[in-house]
């Protein structure tokens, strides 16, 4: 059984308003083998030790947490070439790992406004360069960020500009303790949007201090933030609510379910312009059948084969959500089909007959179930658009309900070898 992750309604609503910002940390890139903050400093130390063994004790002090990452960096900060060269090399993108970008693509499909402390360029690669990269050093883009429809705000820099990456305590002090455009925009984004931390542990003391400062400044009246975590941690002092996961792998499940909920709400909102009157919908069903006869099944695909195809369809999560919206109207159809007072028996098979016929005429032209569904609806719509006195939007919605009812919970054949159709 598929696990269900609770997703606060606020996150779904703000995603619809384009006010959801993902704050992406190193954990989101771990599939690529990139080091986290601690691991990066270990790599630097090992390179330094090769030339100067006196630094070896700092490895043990780091591992035992006797010294913090920033404290160790303070001791080795004069090894500038090794430090900056390590950043540049460790976060280079390898094309042979491009399949691992699916998680990043899922995230950007939900919100194309992202803040990240990561030096890597995985988000940029996942967007095929379509989303503007805004590095904290670029004053021009920093000044325009609020007008951008999408952005990847690299608040700690980019590995290709390793000399400017925020790493040492003096770097953090310069960014977070002094007035500057990047910090000002960072604070504004945090204050006016919903932030969801993903792959982020809030171990960065400067980021924590910033959120705590903002929470105290606004006394908790700013937008609440959320963090995906496998630990039962309390971040309330930062106005951040934990969204518990069983494992880190559940991040993908969270993204899939969030995307599905957003798509479901889009469908509901699309048809909010008119009220669905149950009696009117029942009248529509009767009108649909008026003066129509059962459609003959073409010779190249008999009715039993069509039924088999229905039963073997595999759907994406978002399409299943769409079917759920339509399914709330299924009882009205069932009532008509079960009651002899509405229509004669021979009329009751017209709906399924015409849907199956339309499906058969289009299914070979598409390679996934969603496209087949839309094409089936479109074909029926064209046949009835001049016969029934309903607005275009309402008629399209009613026909989608009938097609979905015929499919019964997404059981329409997937031409793509029954693999899951990606969103």
N, C-alpha and C positions, 0 to 999 in steps of 0.2 A: 504494500500500500504506500502511495506517495506521501511523504512527510509534508505537513503543512506548517509554514512559518508565519507567525503573526506579523502582519505589516500594518503599522498605524495608518489610519485613514488620512492623516495630515500629510504623510509622505506621498500618497497617491494623488491627493488634491494639488499639492505644490508641484508635482511633476507635470500635471496638466497645465498649470499656470506658468511653466518654464521657470520655476523658482526653486527647483531641487538641484543642489550642488553636491556632487560626490567628492569627498576628500580622500584621495587614494594614497595609501602608504606602501611600504616595501613588501608587505605580505601578499599584495596583489600580484607581484611580479616574481614570486618565488619559484613558479613553475619553470621559469627561464634560467634558473640557477644563479640569479643575481644575489649578491650578499645583502644582508640587512646592515644596519648601522654598525652593530657590534662585529659582525663578520667582516665588514669592509676594513675596520681598524686592525683586525687580526691579520688580514692579508698585507696591509701596510707594514705592520710590525715584523712579520716574517721576512719581508723583503729588506727591511732595515737591518735586521739581525744578521742576515747573510754577510753584510759588510761590517757590522759592529755588534758583536755578541753581548755587549753590556746592556742592551735593551731587552734581553730575554726575560728578566724578571717581570717586566710589564705584562707579558702574556698571562702569567699566573695571576697577577693582580687584577687583570681584566676579567679572566674566567671566574675568579672567586668573588667578583664584584666588590673587592676591597677598594678599587679605584673605578670611577665611572668612565664612560667612553670619552667624555670631554676632558676629564683629568688626564687620561692617558695621552690624548691628542695634544694636550698642552706640553707634555714632556717630549713629544717627537715633532713638534710643529716646525722646527728648523729644517727638517728633511723635506723641503718643499717639492723638489723634483719628484721624489718617490711618491709622496702623498697625492699630488695632482695627476701624475702619470697613471697611478693606480685607478683613480676615479675615471679617467678618460678611457682606459682599456677594459675595465671590469664591466662596464655597462653598454658595451657595443652590441648592436642587434645582429642576431644570426638568422639569415633568411630560412635556413632549414628547419627552424622552429616556428614558422609562420602559423601552423595549425593551432598553436597554443594561444593565438590572439583572439580566439572565439569569445573568451570570457570578457576581454576588453571591448570587443564589438558589442556584446550584449549590454554592457554598462553604458556605452555611448549611444546605443539605441534608445535607452531610457532617458538619459540626460547628456547633452553635449556640452555641458558646463562643468568643468572639473578643476579642482585644485589638487596639486600633488607636490609632495616633498621628494619624490623620486627623481633621480638624475637620468634615468633611462628614457627612451623614446618609444616605448611600446604603445602608449595611447595614440601618439602621432601616427605610428605604423598602422594601427587598427583603424584609424579614420582615413587612411590613404592620403594623408596630408590635407584633408578637407576642412579640418578644424584648426583654427589659428592657435599657434603656440605663442604664449606670452611669458617670457622669462622675466624675472623680477628686475633685471638690469636694463630692460628695454623701456625707457621712460615714455617714448611715443605710444607704444601699445598699452602700457600701464594706464596712461591717461585716457585711452579710448575703451578700456575693457568693459565699462558699464554699458556701452553701446553695441557690444558684440553679441550676436545671437548665439554664438558658441565660442568656447575657448578652453585651452588647457593651460592653466595658470601654474607655472613652475616656480613656486615661491622660494625654493632652495637652489634653483639653477638647473643647468643641463650639462651632461657629461662632456659634450663637445666644447663647452666653455669651462673646462675643469678649473681654471684659475679663479673663476668667479663663483664656484659652488660653495654654498653655505656648509661649512664643516667644523671649523675651529670655533672656540668660544668667542674670539674677537669678531668672527664673521657673524655669529648670532647676535652679539651685542650691537653691531653696526646696523643689522636689519631690524631687530625687535626693540631696541632701546632708544634709537634715534628717530626723529621725525623724517619720514621719507614717503614717496608716492606709493611704493609697493605695499608698505605696511598700512597706509591709509586705505587703499583699495581693498586689501585683505580684510581689514576690520569691517569695512562697509558691506562686503559680500557676506561675511559671517552674520552680521547683524540683520540683514534684510532678506535672507534666504534660509531654507531648510538645509542643513548640512548633514550628510550621512557619511560617517567615516567607514571606510572599507579597506581591509588589509592594513589597518593602522592600530597601533597598540596604545597610543597616547603616552608613550615613554619619552617623547621629546619634551623636555622641560619648558622650552620657550613657547611651544604651541599650547601646552597646558596653561602656562601663565597667561597667555593672551586670552584664552577662552574664560579663564577665571576672572580676569580683569573686566572683560566685556559683561560677564554675568553680574559682577558687582556694580558696574557702571549703570546697567539698565535694570538692576534689581530683579532679574529673571523675567522681565517683560519682553525681551527680544525673542525671536523665533527659537524654538527648541531644536537642539541637534540630536542626532542618534549615532550609535556606534555598533557595528556588528562585532560580536565577541563570543568566544567559546568559554570565557571565564565569567564568573558571577561577580562582576566588579561594580562599584558604586561611583558614578561620575557626576552625581547631582550637583556638586560644588561648581561644576563647569556648565550646568544646565544641559547636560548630555545624558540621554536615556539609552540604556543598553538594550540591544536586540539580540537575545541569546541564540547561538547556534550550537549544535551538537559537535560538529567538526568544521574545520576550515573548508572542506569540500562543499559544505552547505551554502557557501557564497553563491555558487552557480544556481542552486535551487532558489535562493532568495531573489536573484536577478530575474530568473524565469517567471517566478510567481508575481513579482512586482510588475514586470512587463505585461503579464496576462491581466492583472487587475487594472492597469492603466488602459489597455485595449478595451477591456470590458466597459470601463467608464466612458470611453470615447463613443462607443456604440450607444450607450444609454443617453449620453448628452446629445448625440446626433438627432435622436428622435424625441427629445424633450420639447421640441417646438410645437408638438401637438399631443393632445391627450388620447390615449388609446381607449376608446369606448368599447366595452365587451360586446354590447349588443350590435354595435356597428361592425365589429370584426366578424361576428357570426353572420351578419348580413352579407359581408364581403365573401365569406366562404360559399354562401348560397348563390351569390352572383357569379362567382368563379365557375360554378358548375352549370349555370344556366345555359341552355341550348348547346351544351358540349357533350360529346360522346367520348367513350373510352378510346384513347389513342392506341392505334395498332402498334405492336412492338415490331421494329424492323427485323428482317430475316437474319441479319448478320450477328445479332445478339439477342437470344431469347430471354424471357422474363426471369427464368431461374438463374441464368448467368449474371444478369444485372443485379439480382438480389445477392448473389455471392460476392460480387464486387463491392456492394454497399457494406457488407459485413467485415470486409478486410481492410477498410480504410484506416490509416494512421494519421493523426492530426497533430498540429502544433498546439502548444498550450494556449496561445492567444486565440486560435480559432475555436478551441473548446470553450473558452470564455464567451465568445460570440454566440455559440450555440446555446450556452446557459441562459443568455439574455432572451433569446427567442423561445426557449423552452417554457418560460413562465406563461406563455399563451397557449401551450399545448392542451391544457384542460378544456378550453373552449372548443377546439377541434374535436377532441375526444367525445365531448358531450354531444356534438352534432352527429358524429359517426355512430355513436351508441344508441341514439334515440331514433325510432322510426317516424317520429312526428315531424322531423326537419326535412328529410328528403327520402326519395325512394332508394331501395337497396342498390339498384344498378347505377345510381348516381354517385354512390359513396366511393367507388373505386376510381372516379375521374381524377381526383387530385393526385393520387399515387401514380396513376397511369400517365398523366401528362408530365409529371416531374421526371419519371423514369425515361420517358421518351425524349425529353429535352436533354437529360443527362447523356443518353446514348448518342445524341447528335454532336455533343461537344467534347466528350471525355478524352478522345484520342488526340485532341489538339493541345492538351496541357500536360505538364509533368508533375503537378501536385494538386492535392485535394482542395485547397482554398481557391485556386484558380478555376477548378472544375465547378465548385459551388457557385462562384460569382458568374461564370459563363452560363450555367443552368438557369440561374435567377434572371440574368439578362435576356436569355432567349424567351422565357415565359413572359417577362415584362413587355417585350416588344409585341408579343401576340395579343396581350390584354390591354395595352396602354390606351388604345382607341375605343375599347369596348366598355370600360368601367369608369365611372365618374368619380375618381379619387385623384387627389394631388399626386404628382410624380413621386414625391418623397414617401407619402403614405402607402401608395401602391407598391413601391419597391420594398418597403418594410414588411407589408403583409405577405408578399410573395416569398420573401426570405423566411418568414415564419413557416409557411407551408412547405417550402423545400427542406428546411431544417427538420420539420416534423416528419417528413417522409424519410429523411436520412436516419432519424431517431438516434440522437446522441453521437453524431459524427460518423456513422457507419456508411461512408461513401468511399469508393475505391481510390487508393492512392497509386497513381501510375508510376511513381518514383521508387519502384521495387519495395514498396511498403516501408521505406525508411522514414524516420521522423522528419517532417517538413519543418525546416528552421524558420524562425520568425523573420 
